[in-house]
């Protein structure tokens, strides 16, 4: 006996010594750990006026990975920003990085939890001899997304990290304020062997990726959920109203509740609750812009595409205009119009809106703001409640239910700003934050995290292992009753709990289900065994646990049946609990879609919040104000049309952010000579960076310059026609006859051709005009030069009387000049058949690029230049010949006139040449060129002909004192005739 007691004594002493050694060893390890990793930090908190409020000494627990003071930090309020540093660095030189969080001044909770990442990251950087502090600013959603940042000129703040909502990411990125994270994500794959696409949920790519650029690291998930006030439901049910708790709170819903718990049922319940209580039966808003999220989600639930895409223009548009969609949306007319939904409008804005003249353009519509008191107060929920995950309603009577249809999936992410000096270090901060071994990521999210199979803080312990929980539920052998709802009837089926290898399962045989009213549901699974697993599969015969007392059984490859154990009835477990809430979370999350679905994130979606067309649309319905900018008496369809017009404009990106800009040109404005530019796939800001019009590529007929040219050309033409008539009529008059009838007629016709060509130089380009103006101009100017060149040469040669036989000489002169005229016609013909008249040309538009426009063809312009070269040669010969006759006596007056007109014709020929080669950019100069073409020819013709006509009409009488040259064809001599 003594030996036994001695042995026990020695054993107890050994155990005590061993435990002491172990404790000392652990303490030693803990001390060594703390020696390598700083555990003491200082948090300084500041007020709105940047004055220090308080200072906290924090102690980090490397076992829980939370500060020991975390519970106290969560309760902090009225904090503008807080700066956390290592206690050792207070008096050292270090960098302070700025973190813009969504926390508001009144609540520091959102920043408090992320503080717990800082010590791990700090110690990681310390090993690289980098010492940082971090400043957490309570900025809020709006300023995070829209406040100006990183502008030294205006002294805007420059954060390093910003938390942005998924609808805000693209805007900051397109404004060149944040970086894409592709490089870091590739490195993450190399370091961990895990790709971002596989790590995060299936919709992360839609929300956080734009044009294959990762913009952010997913931080939090948010989706819309449904709640209801059970006290209100009980009250109305007791007063014989046809209500029942929404699924899964009531067992009276059919097996496929999705076909019965719909938005039509929500409308019905909202109406009933409103009639029962006298208060609206549905609350929609608990935050800003929730009406837009609700409407998009409502459309998704009804399979109405809120967004459509024009693939040709690559822009998003409103998708609600189709009659069948409008018919589905008419449910909103009753829901909102009959005030079954709690209003959220600013009454002052509503009063001003309804009492002001309705604008003629949707761009002039006033924005209706929110009633802050109503939307931010969720203390009173009368009936149904469209809520988000972060709405804090903890009253016992507020229960969770399934969502009717599919919910909206939203969230937030972490971005690094463009001007941050430490992007590499900041991404390492992100890596720690999303590391599964640290609890912060789950702590931020209530239900699920953006990482697959990592649950939020409310559901972490419930969803640890479905297989393990299933095994626990089926742990006892035997036959047990389960029930399910089918066609509003509760049906019972008996299942046998069995062991399958190392797991538990159920056996389904004919005997067990023969008493079921709908045994045909089990026809495909009779005489099969199903075992517990983490995934449901008909093929592999696996079942999963749905909640504490529910199992899901696949009845075919597409359908499943949820059976609930009668044990929950025995234990009275029909009240709302955290387990059921997490089941609802999981169920809702599985069917939720991003609001941009099926498209990737795009920055214009945020414009819907800014322009707020949804609030205006609901205001129309709530106040039965059926008027639009198009119609004074509008219908529901007209309200949808106005709404879609605003949405289309909001979704239209700014041209500054558009790579391939599509646009059209309007008709030329005759007064301004401008063609308006209509951008088809973008819009411009009024900052002058983009042109809103370009100069017309032609001179309009109805512009004042075109009117002057046409009017003067018409006057010149009329006078010239009168002159040719008078010349022919008075051809026998001596003053006409001695001047040469053919010469005068040829001179007038040449001038008429030049004047006719001026009409074709203005107005829109057309093929016949482009060809005709060149023909008329070349033939006119060539004929004109040839006419007085022949006249000049004959006068000079006759006066000098050099070896000259009249007839042969005249024939030679006419043939030589006629050859040039015919050669011009040949060249014109060749030119005409080698070009199309109209061709496409490029015009540059600032910040846009080049646009194609039609203009007269310049193909084979060398031929035209050659024709002008011929005319220049003829003109120089004419000037030379007329110069030889400079000493001819005054009696030979035509020679001097020819010399004068030859010199004047230099300007006319230059004008014609410039008209062909001059750009029309400066229309004033171009108009002057065309005008002088006609004017010079008109002046020249009047120098020759008008005096002779005046003599013929006896308006002047000075010809008797003059002499002219008369050549007699049938004589071999020439003589002067008085």
BELLINPE-V897974 format. One record per run of one state. SS is the DSSP state (H for helix, E for strand, C for the rest). FROM is the first residue (numbers start at 0). TO is the last residue. Records with the same first field share a line. If there is no record, write none. Layout:
BEGIN
SS->FROM-TO, FROM-TO
END
This chain:
BEGIN
C->0-0, 36-38, 46-50, 61-64, 67-68, 73-79, 89-93, 101-107, 126-130, 138-139, 146-159, 165-167, 174-176, 178-180, 192-194, 200-202, 210-211, 214-215, 238-255, 259-261, 277-280, 283-288, 301-305, 310-313, 318-321, 337-339, 341-343, 345-345, 355-360, 364-368, 370-370, 375-382, 388-396, 401-406, 417-421, 433-438, 444-446, 448-449, 451-453, 455-464, 473-476, 486-487, 500-501, 508-508, 513-517, 522-526, 532-535, 537-540, 547-548, 554-558, 565-565, 570-576, 591-591, 594-601, 611-611, 622-634, 651-652, 657-661, 669-672, 679-681, 683-691, 695-702, 729-732, 737-739, 760-765, 800-804, 833-836, 845-847, 856-859, 884-891, 917-921, 952-957, 961-962, 966-973, 977-977
H->1-35, 69-72, 86-88, 108-125, 140-145, 168-173, 181-191, 195-198, 203-207, 229-237, 256-258, 262-276, 289-300, 322-336, 346-354, 361-363, 371-374, 422-432, 439-443, 465-472, 509-512, 518-521, 566-569, 577-590, 602-610, 612-621, 635-650, 654-656, 703-728, 733-736, 740-759, 766-799, 805-832, 860-883, 892-916, 922-951, 958-960
E->39-45, 51-60, 65-66, 80-85, 94-100, 131-137, 160-164, 177-177, 199-199, 208-209, 212-213, 216-228, 281-282, 306-309, 314-317, 340-340, 344-344, 369-369, 383-387, 397-400, 407-416, 447-447, 450-450, 454-454, 477-485, 488-499, 502-507, 527-531, 536-536, 541-546, 549-553, 559-564, 592-593, 653-653, 662-668, 673-678, 682-682, 692-694, 837-844, 848-855, 963-965, 974-976
END
